[in-house]
């Protein structure tokens, strides 16, 4: 039993990424940063639905597979944003499945600059399929039921400073830091959902009327491992097609491209080339993103509430 418990502790601490990162990995983080920060909801004037699907480390048996479906947007009249997401993250015999809803409140600091505060609450189920686990010493009675699972509440807090061209955000996923207890008779469980610190930002430069350049970054930290740094660059043409690259220091280089179908459908694809020792076992990782935008539900957002309106009568006076 003790040997099995040690195995489960190791699995929980290493699932869903390298270097003990427990939150899923995304190459196209700049295209759907709501799934990293709930304060993003309501920063645009429309609702959007996006699906991110990542198949990591092609060639490695039981490598991570991540699926996320998110939706978020603004309140029609008030400075608020709402959203939610469902996700599944599968790595070998382990899986994390969850859902959450989020709320954000936006404060206008100046004519162009705003600050939002977001909070997301949900539940997460961590499951281990015992039939897929091979033990050094078999016939452990703890594996007799095949599948073990634990359900825990989860929360994320975030802030976002932004304009139409710039954003800087900080978020903390797995805010509660719950312990995961698979067995009722184990009181000193060491497996827990570790709090992560995410810092992200980006800026859009206009090159003439047709081209845009968008550098971005994402910093991820969870104690006690070193901070992971992602640097990205996206180049767009007439808001129709785009291409870019991302560099995850000491891990991988990503190339990506995508296009818009009209004004409402967004398609994106990224491929990661591993730089770490994984390159000896995997050719890379695939990531597909599909999104849909709906018609604007909020208008004249940048017009001051007390802007004077001249009428023919007032002009005559």
Protein Blocks (a to p, Z undefined) as FASTA:
>chain_A
ZZmmmmmmmmmmmggiaehiabdcdfklmmmmmlmomklgopacbdcdddddddehihia
hiacddddddddddfkbccddddddddddehjbccddddddddddddfblmlccdddddd
ddddddddfklpccfbghilklmnopacddddddddddddddfkbccddddehklopacd
fbfklmkbcbdcdddddddddddddehjkbccddddddddddfbdcdddddddddehhla
ccdddddehibccddddddehjlbccdddddddfblmlmmpgbdcddddddddddfbehk
lgcfklccddfklmmZZ
